[in-house]
């Protein structure tokens, strides 16, 4: 029998309770409150929760809504047979939070802990084991954080984790390029552009990778694709360094444009 509370926040929010072995059907407001608490490292003052979730309501109604949401969340997480505060903490100062000492697995927690360590590691010390661990982190990122929530706090958190995700892809792109595994570098560069197509620095990297890989026509195509996107979305031409790189790749052999040049 499962003994760990299992939560995913990337993509669709899913909460599987160990005592039931099935997903909890949380009301949207309760689910949003739980997700918010899971994104905090410590308990949150009730006044903060009131402002985040019910700031537009009169104080009395807001407090009632918060108390109801907390009660419903506790009923779901700590039904009969589960000791109070096993998963949901509340203290005498009015703070509410998730009990990080409980038996749990939360995808965002695993993702954050690993990526924080790996992305801080100097590039020259980054090895195959590190690349494999970043791959594991990317596997956790099944979709954007809290993809069905559009509150301001959720949008801010979503953008923060989106940036971390892109940084992971960039680190793998650079790692494989350094090993001259250009096919893999190209794959990661394309994935970055799938999420952020206006990253001109990544377009330049792909131009180099294609050229180093003996695919001059694809390098030129990448440049033209970059030009099209910038014109369509922003009405601007590519940066001068992108244009200079295109002129270089059009005039040199693959060995003539060093990978180590500035992107």
Residue frames relative to the residue before (quaternion, step in Angstrom):
aa qw qx qy qz dx dy dz
X 1.0000 0.0000 0.0000 0.0000 0.00 0.00 0.00
X 0.5221 -0.6356 0.4664 0.3254 3.56 -1.04 0.77
X 0.1501 -0.8056 0.5701 0.0598 3.58 -0.94 0.90
X 0.6767 0.4827 -0.2684 0.4870 3.58 1.29 -0.04
X 0.4219 -0.6576 0.5598 0.2762 3.56 -1.01 0.85
X 0.1350 -0.8182 0.5587 0.0141 3.57 -0.63 1.17
X 0.0297 0.8192 -0.5672 0.0797 3.58 -0.63 1.15
X 0.0630 -0.7589 0.6461 0.0521 3.55 -1.03 0.83
X 0.1499 -0.7943 0.5864 0.0529 3.55 -0.94 0.98
X 0.5817 0.5378 -0.3832 0.4749 3.58 1.24 -0.23
X 0.7810 0.1777 -0.1779 0.5717 3.55 -0.73 1.05
X 0.7941 -0.1992 0.1969 0.5394 3.56 -0.86 -1.00
X 0.4315 -0.6921 0.5126 0.2686 3.58 -0.86 0.94
X 0.0403 0.7859 -0.6132 0.0683 3.55 -0.85 1.03
X 0.0544 -0.7828 0.6199 -0.0030 3.56 -0.91 0.99
X 0.0623 -0.7961 0.6020 -0.0026 3.56 -0.64 1.15
X 0.2694 -0.7975 0.5260 0.1213 3.55 -0.60 1.20
X 0.5074 -0.6885 0.4212 0.3019 3.62 -0.84 0.91
X 0.6736 0.5076 -0.3161 0.4343 3.60 1.03 -0.66
X 0.7449 0.3866 -0.2070 0.5029 3.57 1.21 -0.48
X 0.2998 -0.7900 0.4875 0.2200 3.56 1.17 -0.54
X 0.7101 0.3679 -0.2651 0.5386 3.58 1.19 0.37
X 0.6419 -0.5500 0.3713 0.3842 3.54 -1.24 0.43
X 0.4230 -0.6827 0.5390 0.2538 3.52 -1.09 0.79
X 0.2973 -0.7398 0.5785 0.1724 3.53 -1.04 0.81
X 0.0133 -0.8332 0.5511 -0.0443 3.55 0.20 1.31
X 0.5121 -0.6125 0.5028 0.3313 3.56 -1.09 0.73
X 0.6576 -0.5540 0.3228 0.3956 3.62 -1.02 0.70
X 0.6876 0.4845 -0.2978 0.4515 3.59 0.87 -0.88
X 0.6442 0.5070 -0.3099 0.4816 3.56 1.06 -0.78
X 0.6415 0.5240 -0.3133 0.4644 3.56 0.99 -0.83
X 0.6483 0.5140 -0.3172 0.4637 3.58 0.98 -0.83
X 0.6395 0.5178 -0.3237 0.4670 3.59 0.98 -0.82
X 0.6592 0.5038 -0.3101 0.4642 3.59 0.91 -0.90
X 0.6432 0.5178 -0.3243 0.4616 3.58 0.94 -0.85
X 0.6388 0.5273 -0.3281 0.4542 3.58 0.95 -0.85
X 0.6691 0.4992 -0.3020 0.4603 3.59 0.90 -0.92
X 0.6564 0.5187 -0.3081 0.4530 3.58 1.06 -0.74
X 0.6733 0.4779 -0.2966 0.4798 3.58 1.19 -0.38
X 0.6242 0.4958 -0.3392 0.4995 3.56 1.33 0.14
X 0.4312 -0.7187 0.4881 0.2435 3.57 -1.02 0.76
X 0.7846 0.1693 -0.0930 0.5891 3.58 1.25 -0.29
X 0.6821 -0.4808 0.3398 0.4338 3.61 -1.22 0.31
X 0.3365 -0.7558 0.5433 0.1429 3.53 -1.15 0.78
X 0.4891 -0.6470 0.4877 0.3230 3.63 -0.91 0.80
X 0.5677 -0.6151 0.4259 0.3434 3.55 -1.04 0.78
X 0.6033 0.5679 -0.3661 0.4237 3.60 1.03 -0.69
X 0.6315 0.5202 -0.3288 0.4717 3.58 1.07 -0.72
X 0.6570 0.5056 -0.3092 0.4660 3.58 0.93 -0.89
X 0.6254 0.5369 -0.3383 0.4541 3.57 1.00 -0.78
X 0.6805 0.4887 -0.2868 0.4646 3.57 0.93 -0.89
X 0.6719 0.5132 -0.3001 0.4418 3.58 0.94 -0.90
X 0.8184 0.3053 -0.1297 0.4693 3.58 0.78 -1.03
X 0.8225 0.1579 -0.0545 0.5437 3.60 0.99 -0.71
X 0.1902 0.8403 -0.4898 0.1330 3.56 1.09 0.65
X 0.6780 0.4965 -0.2923 0.4565 3.60 1.16 -0.53
X 0.6272 0.5574 -0.3380 0.4263 3.60 1.22 -0.27
X 0.6020 -0.5173 0.4428 0.4170 3.58 -1.23 0.35
X 0.6553 -0.5662 0.3215 0.3830 3.62 -0.99 0.76
X 0.6743 0.4996 -0.3159 0.4428 3.60 0.84 -0.90
X 0.6677 0.4839 -0.3004 0.4794 3.58 0.93 -0.85
X 0.6327 0.5365 -0.3325 0.4488 3.57 1.00 -0.79
X 0.6630 0.4971 -0.3104 0.4658 3.60 0.91 -0.89
X 0.6406 0.5211 -0.3245 0.4612 3.57 1.00 -0.79
X 0.6509 0.5121 -0.3132 0.4648 3.59 0.98 -0.84
X 0.6531 0.5044 -0.3159 0.4682 3.59 0.96 -0.83
X 0.6624 0.5054 -0.3157 0.4540 3.59 0.86 -0.91
X 0.6491 0.5137 -0.3147 0.4645 3.57 1.00 -0.82
X 0.6621 0.5043 -0.3106 0.4592 3.59 0.92 -0.88
X 0.6507 0.5020 -0.3197 0.4715 3.59 0.96 -0.83
X 0.6413 0.5234 -0.3248 0.4575 3.59 0.94 -0.84
X 0.6761 0.4872 -0.2977 0.4657 3.58 0.88 -0.91
X 0.6448 0.5113 -0.3246 0.4664 3.58 1.00 -0.77
X 0.6577 0.4973 -0.3168 0.4688 3.58 0.96 -0.80
X 0.6216 0.5407 -0.3392 0.4541 3.59 1.01 -0.75
X 0.6833 0.4833 -0.2844 0.4676 3.57 1.02 -0.81
X 0.7427 0.4205 -0.2278 0.4687 3.58 0.90 -0.93
X 0.8048 0.1952 -0.0643 0.5569 3.56 1.07 -0.76
X 0.0209 0.8176 -0.5723 0.0594 3.58 0.52 1.19
X 0.7573 -0.3375 0.2646 0.4925 3.57 -1.28 -0.08
X 0.7560 0.3454 -0.2731 0.4844 3.55 -0.89 0.96
X 0.6838 0.3953 -0.2699 0.5507 3.58 1.27 -0.24
X 0.4593 -0.7121 0.4584 0.2678 3.58 -0.68 1.10
X 0.5584 -0.5957 0.4517 0.3595 3.60 -1.05 0.71
X 0.8293 0.1937 -0.2003 0.4843 3.53 -1.15 0.82
X 0.3072 0.7302 -0.5384 0.2874 3.58 1.15 0.51
X 0.8116 0.1629 -0.0641 0.5574 3.57 0.93 -0.91
X 0.7840 0.2743 -0.1312 0.5411 3.58 1.01 -0.78
X 0.1818 -0.8091 0.5553 0.0618 3.55 -0.53 1.22
X 0.0653 0.7410 -0.6683 -0.0002 3.52 -1.22 0.61
X 0.1508 -0.8183 0.5514 0.0606 3.57 -0.91 0.85
X 0.7280 -0.4689 0.2975 0.4021 3.53 -1.33 0.20
X 0.6512 0.5103 -0.3218 0.4604 3.59 1.19 -0.38
X 0.5865 -0.6221 0.3525 0.3805 3.58 1.28 0.07
X 0.4885 0.6532 -0.4425 0.3727 3.58 1.22 0.31
X 0.1633 -0.7689 0.6143 0.0687 3.54 -1.20 0.69
X 0.1839 0.8022 -0.5530 0.1298 3.58 -0.92 0.81
X 0.5730 -0.5556 0.4671 0.3805 3.52 -1.34 0.14
X 0.4105 -0.6941 0.5366 0.2487 3.56 -1.10 0.75
X 0.2133 -0.8217 0.5198 0.0953 3.55 -0.14 1.31
X 0.5859 0.5542 -0.3789 0.4539 3.60 1.28 -0.02
X 0.5174 0.6485 -0.4126 0.3762 3.60 1.25 -0.13
X 0.5475 -0.5512 0.4861 0.4002 3.54 -1.33 0.09
X 0.2423 0.7742 -0.5391 0.2266 3.55 -0.41 1.21
X 0.1019 -0.7273 0.6675 0.1232 3.49 -1.42 0.23
X 0.0151 0.7880 -0.6119 0.0656 3.56 -0.66 1.18
X 0.4772 -0.7145 0.4249 0.2851 3.58 -0.58 1.14
X 0.6598 0.5194 -0.3172 0.4407 3.60 0.92 -0.85
X 0.6252 0.5352 -0.3396 0.4555 3.58 1.02 -0.74
X 0.6637 0.4928 -0.2991 0.4767 3.59 0.90 -0.92
X 0.6509 0.5267 -0.3038 0.4547 3.56 0.93 -0.95
X 0.6898 0.4929 -0.2848 0.4474 3.58 0.83 -0.99
X 0.6687 0.5166 -0.3107 0.4352 3.56 0.85 -0.96
X 0.7111 0.4620 -0.2636 0.4598 3.57 0.86 -0.96
X 0.6936 0.4745 -0.2988 0.4522 3.58 0.82 -0.92
X 0.5950 0.5634 -0.3714 0.4366 3.59 1.03 -0.68
X 0.6896 0.4685 -0.2779 0.4772 3.56 0.93 -0.88
X 0.7192 0.4785 -0.2668 0.4273 3.57 0.78 -1.01
X 0.7022 0.4713 -0.2845 0.4515 3.59 0.91 -0.85
X 0.6238 0.5186 -0.3462 0.4712 3.59 1.22 -0.31
X 0.5473 0.6284 -0.3978 0.3839 3.57 1.21 -0.34
X 0.5084 -0.6530 0.4567 0.3263 3.63 -0.83 0.89
X 0.5971 -0.6105 0.3872 0.3476 3.57 -0.99 0.86
X 0.6682 0.5192 -0.3129 0.4314 3.60 0.98 -0.79
X 0.6916 0.4415 -0.2758 0.5007 3.60 1.25 -0.34
X 0.5094 0.6682 -0.3989 0.3673 3.56 1.32 -0.10
X 0.0290 -0.8429 0.5359 -0.0377 3.57 -0.58 1.16
X 0.7826 -0.3482 0.2339 0.4600 3.60 -1.29 -0.09
X 0.6483 0.5153 -0.3297 0.4533 3.60 0.96 -0.81
X 0.6407 0.5166 -0.3178 0.4708 3.58 1.05 -0.77
X 0.6382 0.5230 -0.3248 0.4623 3.57 0.98 -0.83
X 0.6466 0.5178 -0.3167 0.4620 3.58 0.99 -0.84
X 0.6665 0.4982 -0.3072 0.4617 3.58 1.00 -0.77
X 0.6230 0.5053 -0.3509 0.4832 3.59 1.07 -0.61
X 0.5874 0.5575 -0.3614 0.4621 3.59 1.09 -0.65
X 0.6433 0.5165 -0.3170 0.4679 3.58 0.99 -0.83
X 0.6310 0.5238 -0.3268 0.4698 3.57 1.03 -0.76
X 0.6547 0.5159 -0.3125 0.4555 3.57 0.94 -0.88
X 0.6166 0.5508 -0.3443 0.4449 3.58 1.10 -0.66
X 0.6202 0.5393 -0.3404 0.4569 3.59 1.16 -0.55
X 0.6542 0.5134 -0.3026 0.4658 3.56 1.14 -0.67
X 0.0278 -0.8582 0.5119 -0.0272 3.56 0.40 1.27
X 0.7669 -0.0828 0.0710 0.6324 3.53 1.30 -0.28
X 0.6812 -0.4704 0.3327 0.4516 3.57 -1.22 0.09
X 0.6277 -0.5677 0.3863 0.3666 3.54 -1.14 0.69
X 0.8594 -0.0423 0.0149 0.5093 3.56 -0.96 0.98
X 0.0228 0.8879 -0.4594 -0.0001 3.54 0.96 0.92
X 0.7020 0.4518 -0.2841 0.4716 3.62 1.15 -0.38
X 0.6275 0.5218 -0.3394 0.4677 3.60 1.28 0.03
X 0.0997 -0.8217 0.5608 0.0191 3.57 -0.93 0.91
X 0.3261 0.7221 -0.5307 0.3010 3.58 1.16 0.52
X 0.6643 -0.5311 0.3432 0.3985 3.57 -1.16 0.58
X 0.6677 0.5052 -0.3197 0.4436 3.59 0.86 -0.90
X 0.6531 0.5124 -0.3134 0.4612 3.59 1.03 -0.81
X 0.6384 0.5245 -0.3275 0.4583 3.59 1.00 -0.78
X 0.6459 0.5149 -0.3229 0.4620 3.58 1.00 -0.80
X 0.6722 0.4829 -0.2963 0.4765 3.58 0.91 -0.89
X 0.6235 0.5492 -0.3375 0.4424 3.57 1.01 -0.81
X 0.6701 0.4916 -0.2978 0.4697 3.56 0.93 -0.89
X 0.6267 0.5399 -0.3411 0.4466 3.59 1.01 -0.75
X 0.7140 0.4292 -0.2646 0.4857 3.59 0.86 -0.91
X 0.5732 0.5664 -0.3774 0.4563 3.56 1.16 -0.53
X 0.6465 0.5171 -0.3110 0.4668 3.57 0.99 -0.83
X 0.6404 0.5106 -0.3260 0.4721 3.59 0.97 -0.82
X 0.6312 0.5387 -0.3232 0.4549 3.57 0.98 -0.86
X 0.6766 0.4810 -0.2910 0.4756 3.58 0.90 -0.91
X 0.6290 0.5297 -0.3349 0.4600 3.58 1.06 -0.70
X 0.6159 0.5322 -0.3401 0.4710 3.58 1.10 -0.67
X 0.6535 0.5017 -0.3091 0.4751 3.57 0.93 -0.87
X 0.6553 0.5129 -0.3125 0.4582 3.58 0.98 -0.84
X 0.6400 0.5210 -0.3362 0.4537 3.58 0.98 -0.78
X 0.6657 0.4812 -0.3057 0.4815 3.60 0.98 -0.78
X 0.6038 0.5481 -0.3535 0.4582 3.58 1.05 -0.71
X 0.6915 0.4719 -0.2723 0.4743 3.57 0.89 -0.96
X 0.6288 0.5520 -0.3345 0.4337 3.57 0.99 -0.83
X 0.7157 0.4388 -0.2653 0.4742 3.58 0.80 -0.98
X 0.6006 0.5410 -0.3665 0.4608 3.59 1.10 -0.57
X 0.6425 0.5313 -0.3168 0.4522 3.56 1.00 -0.79
X 0.6950 0.4145 -0.2525 0.5305 3.56 1.21 -0.53
X 0.4311 -0.7262 0.4195 0.3330 3.56 1.39 0.12
X 0.4014 0.6521 -0.5151 0.3850 3.55 1.08 0.82
X 0.0672 -0.8833 0.4626 0.0365 3.53 0.62 1.19
X 0.5682 0.5789 -0.4007 0.4260 3.60 1.08 -0.52
X 0.6831 0.4663 -0.2860 0.4838 3.57 0.95 -0.87
X 0.6160 0.5400 -0.3460 0.4574 3.58 1.01 -0.74
X 0.6438 0.5226 -0.3134 0.4628 3.55 0.99 -0.86
X 0.6301 0.5436 -0.3322 0.4439 3.58 0.98 -0.84
X 0.6986 0.4550 -0.2785 0.4769 3.59 0.87 -0.91
X 0.6231 0.5325 -0.3443 0.4579 3.58 1.03 -0.68
X 0.6497 0.5099 -0.3122 0.4695 3.57 0.98 -0.83
X 0.6372 0.5239 -0.3278 0.4606 3.57 1.06 -0.75
X 0.6102 0.5328 -0.3516 0.4692 3.60 1.03 -0.70
X 0.6983 0.4716 -0.2760 0.4623 3.57 0.88 -0.95
X 0.5605 0.5811 -0.3963 0.4373 3.58 1.15 -0.43
X 0.7236 0.4037 -0.2260 0.5122 3.58 1.07 -0.74
X 0.8029 0.0924 -0.0041 0.5889 3.58 1.08 -0.74
X 0.1153 -0.8761 0.4640 0.0626 3.59 0.49 1.22
X 0.6667 0.5086 -0.3134 0.4457 3.63 1.18 -0.28
X 0.4089 0.7017 -0.4846 0.3249 3.59 1.22 0.31
X 0.2278 -0.8233 0.5062 0.1186 3.56 0.08 1.31
X 0.6042 0.5638 -0.3611 0.4319 3.60 1.09 -0.64
X 0.6603 0.4905 -0.3068 0.4788 3.58 1.06 -0.73
X 0.5856 0.5479 -0.3698 0.4692 3.59 1.07 -0.64
X 0.6582 0.5005 -0.3162 0.4652 3.60 0.94 -0.83
X 0.6266 0.5301 -0.3391 0.4597 3.58 0.97 -0.80
X 0.6679 0.4991 -0.3058 0.4597 3.58 0.89 -0.90
X 0.5983 0.5486 -0.3645 0.4562 3.58 1.01 -0.69
X 0.6726 0.4879 -0.2950 0.4718 3.58 0.93 -0.89
X 0.6617 0.5191 -0.3202 0.4360 3.56 0.87 -0.94
X 0.6439 0.5131 -0.3243 0.4658 3.58 0.95 -0.87
X 0.6632 0.5042 -0.3148 0.4548 3.56 0.90 -0.88
X 0.6612 0.4992 -0.3003 0.4727 3.58 0.93 -0.90
X 0.6974 0.4588 -0.2557 0.4876 3.56 1.15 -0.65
X 0.5532 -0.6468 0.3772 0.3651 3.58 1.26 0.21
X 0.5729 0.5810 -0.3723 0.4423 3.59 1.22 0.47
X 0.0803 -0.8554 0.5114 0.0169 3.54 0.66 1.18
X 0.6485 0.5282 -0.3336 0.4349 3.60 0.90 -0.85
X 0.6631 0.4898 -0.3072 0.4754 3.59 1.03 -0.77
X 0.5973 0.5463 -0.3602 0.4637 3.59 1.11 -0.60
X 0.6681 0.4829 -0.2975 0.4815 3.57 0.96 -0.86
X 0.6314 0.5297 -0.3306 0.4598 3.56 1.02 -0.79
X 0.6265 0.5412 -0.3383 0.4474 3.58 1.02 -0.78
X 0.6309 0.5307 -0.3273 0.4618 3.56 1.00 -0.79
X 0.6887 0.4750 -0.2911 0.4640 3.57 0.85 -0.94
X 0.6142 0.5303 -0.3469 0.4703 3.58 1.08 -0.67
X 0.6231 0.5343 -0.3254 0.4695 3.57 1.01 -0.81
X 0.6507 0.5206 -0.3095 0.4580 3.59 0.92 -0.92
X 0.6582 0.5233 -0.3052 0.4470 3.57 0.92 -0.93
X 0.6793 0.4986 -0.2944 0.4509 3.57 0.87 -0.97
X 0.6659 0.5037 -0.3064 0.4571 3.57 0.91 -0.89
X 0.6563 0.5018 -0.3071 0.4724 3.57 1.02 -0.79
X 0.6869 0.4972 -0.2842 0.4475 3.58 0.88 -0.97
X 0.7829 0.3810 -0.1796 0.4578 3.56 0.80 -1.04
X 0.8287 0.2117 -0.0698 0.5134 3.58 1.00 -0.78
X 0.3760 -0.7552 0.4652 0.2681 3.56 1.25 -0.27
X 0.5918 0.5455 -0.3697 0.4642 3.57 1.12 0.68
X 0.4717 -0.6352 0.5157 0.3286 3.59 -1.21 0.41
X 0.6333 -0.5064 0.3919 0.4346 3.61 -1.22 0.15
X 0.6328 -0.5258 0.4069 0.3969 3.54 -1.27 0.40
X 0.6611 -0.5214 0.3633 0.3988 3.54 -1.22 0.50
X 0.6570 0.5175 -0.3311 0.4369 3.60 0.93 -0.82
X 0.6170 0.5200 -0.3494 0.4762 3.60 1.12 -0.56
X 0.6572 0.5017 -0.3083 0.4704 3.58 0.97 -0.82
X 0.6355 0.5221 -0.3251 0.4667 3.59 1.02 -0.80
X 0.6385 0.5212 -0.3298 0.4603 3.58 0.97 -0.82
X 0.6389 0.5211 -0.3290 0.4605 3.58 0.97 -0.81
X 0.6498 0.5089 -0.3158 0.4681 3.58 0.96 -0.82
X 0.6444 0.5204 -0.3170 0.4621 3.57 1.05 -0.77
X 0.7024 0.4626 -0.2939 0.4542 3.58 0.81 -0.93
X 0.6289 0.5292 -0.3397 0.4572 3.58 1.16 -0.50
X 0.7639 0.3989 -0.1855 0.4722 3.57 1.17 -0.58
X 0.7388 0.4043 -0.2179 0.4932 3.59 1.22 -0.25
X 0.5513 -0.5499 0.4986 0.3809 3.51 -1.37 0.16
X 0.6965 -0.4626 0.3183 0.4468 3.64 -1.18 0.32
X 0.6779 0.4883 -0.3052 0.4570 3.62 0.96 -0.75
X 0.6068 0.6192 -0.3433 0.3614 3.56 1.22 -0.38
X 0.7042 0.3536 -0.2572 0.5594 3.59 1.23 -0.24
X 0.2685 -0.8075 0.5051 0.1442 3.55 -0.21 1.27
X 0.5381 -0.6369 0.4475 0.3233 3.54 -1.00 0.84
X 0.6636 0.5459 -0.3010 0.4136 3.55 1.04 -0.72
X 0.4485 0.6848 -0.4714 0.3281 3.63 1.19 -0.04
X 0.6228 -0.5419 0.3951 0.4029 3.56 -1.18 0.47
X 0.4790 -0.6833 0.4639 0.2975 3.60 -0.90 0.86
